[in-house]
Amino acid sequence: MTSRKWLLFLLLAVPAFGFGVSRAIHAHLRSQLESALQEKYGEMTSEQLAAATVDRLCEDTSLSSSTFCDTNASVALVASASIWAAVVGIGLLVLIWTLGRLSQNNRSLLVYAFRPGLYFTVLVLVGLIVTHAAIAMASIYFGESALTNRVHVGIILAIGLGAVGGSLAMARGAFSFVRKAQVTAIGKAITRSDAPELWRAVDGAASKLGSLKPDHIVLGLDTNFFVTEAEVRSLSGTLHGRTLYCSLPLARILSADEFLSVIGHELGHFRGNDTKFSERFYPIYRGTASALTAVQSAGGDGAGVLSLLPAIATLSYFFECFSVAESRLSRDREYEADRAGAELTSASTIATALVKVHAFAGIWGEFDSASAKLLREGKAYTNASTLFASAVARNASPAALDGIAEIQQAHPIDSHPPLAARLGSLKQELSSVSSGALVVTPSDSIVSLIPAVEEIEEDITDAYQVLLARRLGIQIPALDESNPDA
């Protein structure tokens, strides 16, 4: 069963059950009425029986308060509620699909529709959870009492309690769904007084591009660059506002111009039409993805989980529809940001930087396993950044560029197109920049603008390995940092 068919099943199963039970009870009441009429008046014609409907009988005010008519009125309400629940459920899916489709070609709609659309969806789903529960409880109660003369009170109570728990979980989650993402960066925030020349270079790049300037610069070991409005948890504390994260290992293998071209790419997300997208959509979008994963366990066990299944499936569908739009627009955003980097330096410069990052960033992945091995021996690396630069220098051969054209760079904030597509957008060929990409020991590395850079790298390396040891459950009472880098 496809995901959409499964979603339709979840949204329509209870309304279909309720409608079916109500029709069955109505038919049972009709049968009782016909039997009573034939017993009192003898054989009746089909026309006479057709005219003597349950609804018409209950129009008699003297009978309308009878148990028979009360049951008929109740099952009629269940049938109406079932129809409306089905209509609302299908209507909600159509609305989500329509907004998702329209947002694929409209960046402003994606920015402004996502948050209110998600709130509206949660509100409707809370109503559907309660309505579905009421339909199920009423169907079981009236169905069993009318057709089997017994009622499973425990099942009805379980459904009711599950609905209460599910609706409360959704109501609480409504505020956690739409929240800014949090990014963890194992790095240090560098103030303007700590590294004035680095800040001057970044501010100058922002001024030249006409982009917003960062409020914080974080230097870390992950082989990534990004700028975000999300909260950033760093070794210097939680940072609010606009944070630019710079990779020290990559900074060591990039020339000053290549570094600035990458910074230009990141700052390009905070100029022109892309500013609102970066400020208002992406932090919320990423935060919602995390919250959606967390809410899947919000209902607890048993009936709570069952009551939340349609809601979780619908929210997943909401996110899926908007993720298609986000993915399509994200590709264009990355091309525009690459052009911003080229505007700051040149197309060939940012192309060279992109090739370097794609070719050598993966070497960082070897650090975790090597570091874990050393930690188990009670040893540790002193400076992971210089270690990375040395490893890149040893691997800087034409073979390192084989097969990188279709690689998509991993990124904590955005999704990136493959390298070949980005080079094509810059009108650059891999062959034309490959020689420059193999120059990984530049004489003008930007790290020269950072005072006491090695001390900073060593402090972050220590913190990185302590966190790694905790994650792996490695006891590190005392570390030998004699010189495992050598």
C-alpha positions as CSV (number, residue, x, y, z in Angstrom):
1,M,0.0,0.0,0.0
2,T,1.5,3.4,-1.0
3,S,1.9,6.1,1.6
4,R,-1.0,8.2,0.2
5,K,-3.3,5.2,0.1
6,W,-2.2,4.3,3.7
7,L,-2.9,7.9,4.7
8,L,-6.4,7.9,3.1
9,F,-7.1,4.6,4.9
10,L,-6.1,6.0,8.3
11,L,-8.2,9.1,7.8
12,L,-11.3,7.3,6.4
13,A,-11.2,4.1,8.4
14,V,-13.1,5.4,11.4
15,P,-15.6,7.5,9.5
16,A,-16.3,4.5,7.2
17,F,-16.7,2.3,10.3
18,G,-19.0,4.8,11.9
19,F,-21.1,5.3,8.8
20,G,-21.3,1.6,8.2
21,V,-22.4,0.8,11.8
22,S,-25.0,3.7,11.8
23,R,-26.5,2.3,8.6
24,A,-26.6,-1.2,10.0
25,I,-28.3,0.0,13.2
26,H,-30.7,2.1,11.1
27,A,-31.5,-1.0,9.1
28,H,-32.0,-3.0,12.3
29,L,-34.4,-0.3,13.6
30,R,-36.2,-0.4,10.3
31,S,-36.6,-4.2,10.6
32,Q,-37.9,-3.9,14.1
33,L,-40.4,-1.3,13.0
34,E,-41.7,-3.4,10.1
35,S,-42.1,-6.4,12.4
36,A,-44.0,-4.3,14.9
37,L,-46.3,-2.9,12.2
38,Q,-47.0,-6.3,10.7
39,E,-47.7,-7.8,14.1
40,K,-50.2,-5.0,14.8
41,Y,-51.8,-4.5,11.4
42,G,-51.1,-7.8,9.7
43,E,-49.7,-8.1,6.2
44,M,-48.8,-4.7,4.7
45,T,-48.0,-3.8,1.1
46,S,-44.5,-2.8,0.1
47,E,-45.8,0.8,-0.6
48,Q,-47.2,0.9,3.0
49,L,-44.0,-0.4,4.5
50,A,-41.9,2.1,2.4
51,A,-44.0,4.9,3.7
52,A,-43.6,3.9,7.3
53,T,-40.0,4.9,7.8
54,V,-38.2,5.2,11.1
55,D,-37.6,8.9,10.6
56,R,-41.3,9.6,9.9
57,L,-42.4,7.6,12.9
58,C,-40.0,9.6,15.1
59,E,-41.5,12.9,13.8
60,D,-44.5,12.1,16.1
61,T,-43.8,14.2,19.2
62,S,-45.4,11.6,21.4
63,L,-42.7,9.0,20.3
64,S,-39.7,11.3,19.8
65,S,-38.5,10.8,23.3
66,S,-38.7,7.0,23.2
67,T,-35.5,4.9,23.4
68,F,-36.2,3.7,19.9
69,C,-36.2,7.2,18.5
70,D,-33.3,8.4,20.7
71,T,-31.2,5.6,19.3
72,N,-32.3,6.5,15.7
73,A,-31.3,10.2,16.4
74,S,-28.0,9.2,17.8
75,V,-27.0,6.9,14.9
76,A,-28.1,9.6,12.5
77,L,-25.7,12.0,14.2
78,V,-23.0,9.4,14.0
79,A,-23.6,9.0,10.3
80,S,-23.5,12.8,9.7
81,A,-20.3,13.1,11.9
82,S,-18.7,10.3,9.9
83,I,-19.5,12.0,6.6
84,W,-18.1,15.4,7.8
85,A,-15.0,13.8,9.3
86,A,-14.3,12.1,5.9
87,V,-14.9,15.4,4.0
88,V,-12.7,17.4,6.4
89,G,-9.9,14.7,6.2
90,I,-9.9,14.6,2.4
91,G,-10.2,18.4,2.2
92,L,-7.2,18.8,4.5
93,L,-5.1,16.5,2.3
94,V,-6.2,18.4,-0.9
95,L,-5.3,21.7,0.8
96,I,-1.9,20.4,1.8
97,W,-1.2,19.0,-1.7
98,T,-2.3,22.3,-3.3
99,L,-0.1,24.5,-1.1
100,G,2.9,22.1,-1.6
101,R,2.4,22.2,-5.4
102,L,2.0,26.0,-5.6
103,S,5.1,26.5,-3.3
104,Q,7.3,24.6,-5.6
105,N,7.5,27.6,-7.9
106,N,6.9,30.4,-5.4
107,R,9.5,31.1,-2.8
108,S,7.4,33.7,-1.0
109,L,4.5,31.3,-0.7
110,L,6.8,28.7,0.8
111,V,8.0,31.2,3.3
112,Y,4.7,32.5,4.4
113,A,2.5,29.4,4.1
114,F,4.6,26.9,6.0
115,R,4.2,28.1,9.5
116,P,0.4,29.0,9.4
117,G,-0.3,26.0,7.3
118,L,1.3,23.7,9.9
119,Y,-0.6,25.4,12.8
120,F,-3.9,25.0,10.8
121,T,-3.1,21.4,10.1
122,V,-2.4,20.6,13.8
123,L,-5.6,22.4,14.8
124,V,-7.7,20.4,12.3
125,L,-6.0,17.2,13.4
126,V,-6.8,17.8,17.1
127,G,-10.5,18.2,16.0
128,L,-10.3,15.0,14.0
129,I,-8.8,13.0,16.8
130,V,-11.7,14.0,19.1
131,T,-14.3,13.4,16.3
132,H,-12.8,10.0,15.3
133,A,-12.8,8.9,19.0
134,A,-16.4,10.1,19.5
135,I,-17.5,8.2,16.3
136,A,-15.7,5.0,17.3
137,M,-17.1,5.1,20.9
138,A,-20.7,5.8,19.8
139,S,-20.5,3.2,17.0
140,I,-19.3,0.5,19.4
141,Y,-21.8,1.5,22.1
142,F,-24.9,1.7,19.9
143,G,-23.8,-1.1,17.6
144,E,-23.2,-3.6,20.4
145,S,-26.3,-2.5,22.4
146,A,-28.6,-2.6,19.4
147,L,-27.2,-5.7,17.6
148,T,-25.7,-7.9,20.3
149,N,-27.3,-6.6,23.6
150,R,-23.9,-6.2,25.2
151,V,-21.4,-3.4,25.5
152,H,-17.6,-3.6,26.0
153,V,-17.2,-0.6,28.3
154,G,-13.4,-1.2,28.6
155,I,-12.9,-0.7,24.9
156,I,-14.9,2.4,24.9
157,L,-13.0,3.9,27.8
158,A,-9.7,3.0,26.3
159,I,-10.6,4.8,23.1
160,G,-11.8,7.8,25.0
161,L,-8.6,8.0,27.1
162,G,-6.5,7.4,24.1
163,A,-8.2,10.3,22.3
164,V,-7.8,12.6,25.3
165,G,-4.1,11.7,25.5
166,G,-3.6,12.0,21.7
167,S,-5.4,15.4,21.5
168,L,-3.4,16.7,24.5
169,A,-0.2,15.5,22.9
170,M,-1.0,17.2,19.7
171,A,-2.1,20.4,21.4
172,R,1.2,20.5,23.4
173,G,3.1,19.6,20.3
174,A,1.6,22.4,18.3
175,F,4.1,24.8,19.8
176,S,7.0,22.4,19.5
177,F,6.3,21.6,15.8
178,V,6.8,25.2,14.7
179,R,10.1,26.0,16.3
180,K,13.6,27.0,15.2
181,A,16.1,24.3,14.7
182,Q,19.1,24.0,17.0
183,V,22.5,23.3,15.6
184,T,25.3,21.8,17.6
185,A,28.7,23.1,16.6
186,I,31.8,21.8,18.4
187,G,33.6,25.0,18.0
188,K,34.4,28.3,19.7
189,A,32.8,31.7,19.0
190,I,35.5,34.2,18.0
191,T,34.7,37.9,18.9
192,R,35.8,40.9,17.0
193,S,38.5,41.6,19.5
194,D,39.8,38.0,19.3
195,A,40.3,38.0,15.6
196,P,39.8,41.6,14.2
197,E,41.4,40.8,10.8
198,L,39.1,37.8,10.2
199,W,36.1,39.8,11.2
200,R,37.2,42.7,8.9
201,A,37.5,40.3,6.0
202,V,34.0,38.8,6.6
203,D,32.4,42.2,7.1
204,G,34.1,43.5,4.0
205,A,32.7,40.5,2.0
206,A,29.2,41.2,3.4
207,S,29.4,44.8,2.5
208,K,30.6,44.1,-1.1
209,L,27.8,41.6,-1.6
210,G,25.1,43.7,0.1
211,S,24.3,40.9,2.5
212,L,23.4,40.9,6.2
213,K,26.5,40.5,8.4
214,P,26.9,37.7,10.9
215,D,26.4,38.4,14.6
216,H,28.8,35.5,15.6
217,I,31.7,33.6,13.9
218,V,32.3,30.1,15.2
219,L,35.5,28.3,14.4
220,G,35.2,24.5,14.6
221,L,36.6,21.2,13.3
222,D,33.7,19.9,11.1
223,T,34.5,20.1,7.5
224,N,31.6,22.5,6.7
225,F,30.8,26.2,6.3
226,F,27.4,27.5,7.0
227,V,25.5,30.5,8.2
228,T,22.2,30.2,10.1
229,E,19.6,32.0,12.1
230,A,19.0,28.9,14.1
231,E,20.2,28.6,17.7
232,V,23.8,27.3,17.7
233,R,25.0,25.4,20.7
234,S,28.8,25.8,20.8
235,L,31.6,25.4,23.2
236,S,31.2,29.1,24.0
237,G,27.5,28.7,24.9
238,T,24.2,29.0,23.0
239,L,24.4,31.7,20.3
240,H,21.3,33.6,19.1
241,G,21.1,35.6,15.9
242,R,23.0,35.0,12.7
243,T,26.0,32.7,13.1
244,L,28.7,32.0,10.6
245,Y,30.5,28.7,11.1
246,C,33.9,28.2,9.6
247,S,35.9,25.0,9.4
248,L,39.4,25.3,10.6
249,P,40.6,22.1,8.9
250,L,39.3,23.3,5.5
251,A,40.6,26.8,6.1
252,R,44.1,25.3,6.2
253,I,43.8,23.9,2.7
254,L,42.0,26.8,1.1
255,S,43.7,29.9,-0.1
256,A,42.5,33.3,1.2
257,D,40.5,34.0,-2.0
258,E,39.1,30.4,-1.9
259,F,38.1,30.9,1.7
260,L,36.4,34.2,0.9
261,S,34.5,32.7,-2.0
262,V,33.1,30.1,0.3
263,I,32.2,32.8,2.8
264,G,30.6,34.7,-0.1
265,H,28.5,31.6,-0.9
266,E,27.2,31.5,2.7
267,L,26.6,35.2,3.0
268,G,24.8,35.0,-0.4
269,H,21.9,33.3,1.5
270,F,21.4,36.5,3.4
271,R,20.9,39.0,0.6
272,G,18.0,39.9,-1.7
273,N,15.1,37.5,-2.0
274,D,17.0,34.7,-0.2
275,T,17.1,36.7,3.0
276,K,13.5,35.9,4.1
277,F,13.9,32.3,3.1
278,S,17.0,31.9,5.2
279,E,15.6,33.9,8.2
280,R,12.0,32.8,8.3
281,F,11.8,29.4,6.6
282,Y,14.8,27.3,7.0
283,P,15.3,27.5,10.8
284,I,11.6,26.6,11.3
285,Y,11.6,24.0,8.6
286,R,14.6,22.1,10.1
287,G,13.1,22.5,13.6
288,T,9.8,21.1,12.5
289,A,11.6,18.0,11.0
290,S,13.1,17.3,14.4
291,A,9.8,17.9,16.3
292,L,7.9,15.7,14.0
293,T,10.2,12.8,14.7
294,A,9.8,13.4,18.5
295,V,6.0,13.6,18.5
296,Q,5.7,10.1,17.0
297,S,6.1,8.8,20.6
298,A,4.0,11.4,22.2
299,G,0.9,9.3,22.5
300,G,2.5,6.6,24.6
301,D,1.4,3.0,24.1
302,G,-1.9,1.3,23.0
303,A,-4.9,3.5,22.3
304,G,-2.8,6.7,22.5
305,V,-0.6,5.6,19.7
306,L,-3.6,4.4,17.6
307,S,-5.4,7.8,18.1
308,L,-2.3,9.6,16.9
309,L,-1.6,7.5,13.8
310,P,-3.8,9.5,11.4
311,A,-2.3,12.8,12.8
312,I,1.3,11.6,12.5
313,A,0.7,10.3,9.0
314,T,-1.0,13.6,8.0
315,L,1.8,15.7,9.5
316,S,4.4,13.6,7.7
317,Y,2.5,14.1,4.4
318,F,2.4,17.9,5.1
319,F,6.2,17.9,5.6
320,E,6.7,15.7,2.5
321,C,4.7,18.0,0.3
322,F,6.7,21.1,1.5
323,S,10.0,19.2,1.4
324,V,9.5,18.7,-2.4
325,A,9.1,22.4,-2.8
326,E,12.0,23.1,-0.5
327,S,14.3,20.7,-2.4
328,R,13.4,22.2,-5.7
329,L,13.9,25.8,-4.5
330,S,17.0,24.8,-2.5
331,R,18.8,23.8,-5.7
332,D,18.2,27.3,-7.2
333,R,19.3,28.9,-3.9
334,E,22.6,27.1,-3.9
335,Y,23.3,28.1,-7.5
336,E,22.6,31.8,-6.6
337,A,24.8,31.5,-3.5
338,D,27.6,30.0,-5.7
339,R,27.3,33.0,-8.0
340,A,27.6,35.3,-4.9
341,G,30.9,33.6,-4.1
342,A,32.0,34.1,-7.7
343,E,31.0,37.7,-7.5
344,L,33.2,38.2,-4.5
345,T,36.2,36.5,-6.1
346,S,35.8,34.7,-9.4
347,A,34.0,31.7,-10.9
348,S,37.2,29.7,-11.1
349,T,38.1,30.5,-7.5
350,I,34.9,29.3,-6.0
351,A,34.9,26.3,-8.4
352,T,38.4,25.4,-7.1
353,A,37.2,25.7,-3.5
354,L,34.2,23.5,-4.2
355,V,36.4,20.8,-5.7
356,K,38.7,20.9,-2.8
357,V,35.9,20.6,-0.3
358,H,34.3,17.7,-2.2
359,A,37.5,15.9,-2.8
360,F,39.0,16.1,0.7
361,A,36.3,16.7,3.3
362,G,35.7,13.0,3.5
363,I,39.2,12.5,5.0
364,W,37.8,14.0,8.2
365,G,35.6,10.9,8.6
366,E,38.7,8.9,9.3
367,F,39.5,11.0,12.3
368,D,36.6,9.6,14.5
369,S,37.7,6.0,14.1
370,A,41.4,6.8,14.5
371,S,40.6,9.0,17.5
372,A,38.4,6.3,19.1
373,K,41.2,3.8,18.8
374,L,43.7,6.1,20.5
375,L,41.2,7.1,23.2
376,R,40.8,3.4,24.2
377,E,44.5,3.3,24.6
378,G,44.4,6.4,26.9
379,K,45.9,8.6,24.2
380,A,44.6,11.6,22.2
381,Y,45.4,13.7,19.2
382,T,46.8,17.2,19.9
383,N,45.6,19.1,16.9
384,A,43.0,17.5,14.6
385,S,43.1,20.5,12.2
386,T,46.8,20.2,11.4
387,L,46.4,16.5,11.3
388,F,43.7,16.8,8.7
389,A,45.8,19.2,6.6
390,S,48.7,16.8,6.7
391,A,46.5,13.9,5.6
392,V,45.1,16.0,2.7
393,A,48.6,16.9,1.6
394,R,49.5,13.2,1.4
395,N,46.4,12.5,-0.6
396,A,46.5,15.4,-3.0
397,S,46.9,13.6,-6.3
398,P,44.7,13.4,-9.4
399,A,43.2,10.2,-8.1
400,A,41.6,12.1,-5.3
401,L,39.4,13.8,-7.9
402,D,38.1,10.6,-9.4
403,G,34.3,10.2,-9.1
404,I,33.7,13.5,-7.2
405,A,31.5,15.1,-9.9
406,E,28.3,13.4,-8.6
407,I,29.0,13.9,-4.9
408,Q,26.5,15.9,-2.9
409,Q,28.2,17.8,-0.1
410,A,26.7,16.9,3.4
411,H,25.5,20.1,5.1
412,P,23.8,20.7,8.5
413,I,21.5,23.5,7.2
414,D,20.9,23.2,3.4
415,S,20.8,20.5,0.8
416,H,23.3,20.9,-2.0
417,P,23.2,19.8,-5.7
418,P,25.9,17.5,-7.0
419,L,29.3,19.1,-7.7
420,A,28.9,18.6,-11.5
421,A,25.7,20.6,-11.5
422,R,27.2,23.4,-9.4
423,L,30.3,23.6,-11.7
424,G,28.0,23.7,-14.7
425,S,26.0,26.6,-13.2
426,L,29.3,28.5,-12.8
427,K,30.3,27.6,-16.4
428,Q,33.4,25.8,-15.1
429,E,34.8,22.4,-16.0
430,L,36.4,20.0,-13.4
431,S,39.4,19.6,-15.7
432,S,40.0,23.4,-15.8
433,V,40.2,23.7,-12.0
434,S,41.7,20.3,-11.0
435,S,45.3,21.5,-10.9
436,G,44.4,24.4,-8.6
437,A,42.3,22.0,-6.4
438,L,45.4,19.9,-5.7
439,V,47.3,22.9,-4.2
440,V,46.4,22.2,-0.6
441,T,49.2,24.0,1.2
442,P,48.5,27.6,0.3
443,S,51.0,30.3,1.4
444,D,48.1,32.7,2.2
445,S,45.8,30.5,4.3
446,I,43.2,32.5,6.1
447,V,44.3,31.0,9.4
448,S,47.1,33.6,9.5
449,L,44.4,36.1,10.3
450,I,43.4,34.2,13.5
451,P,45.7,34.9,16.5
452,A,46.7,31.9,18.6
453,V,45.0,29.7,16.0
454,E,46.8,26.5,17.0
455,E,45.9,27.0,20.7
456,I,42.2,27.4,19.6
457,E,42.5,24.2,17.4
458,E,44.0,22.3,20.3
459,D,41.3,23.3,22.7
460,I,38.6,22.3,20.3
461,T,40.4,19.1,19.6
462,D,40.4,18.2,23.3
463,A,36.7,19.0,23.6
464,Y,35.9,17.1,20.5
465,Q,37.6,14.0,21.8
466,V,36.1,14.2,25.2
467,L,32.6,14.3,23.6
468,L,33.5,11.5,21.3
469,A,34.7,9.4,24.3
470,R,31.4,10.1,26.1
471,R,29.4,9.1,23.1
472,L,31.3,5.8,22.7
473,G,31.4,5.1,26.5
474,I,35.2,5.3,26.7
475,Q,36.6,6.1,30.1
476,I,39.4,8.7,29.8
477,P,40.8,9.4,33.3
478,A,44.0,10.7,31.9
479,L,45.1,11.2,28.4
480,D,48.6,11.0,27.0
481,E,49.0,13.9,24.5
482,S,52.6,13.3,23.9
483,N,52.4,13.6,20.1
484,P,50.1,11.1,18.4
485,D,49.9,13.4,15.4
486,A,53.4,12.6,14.4
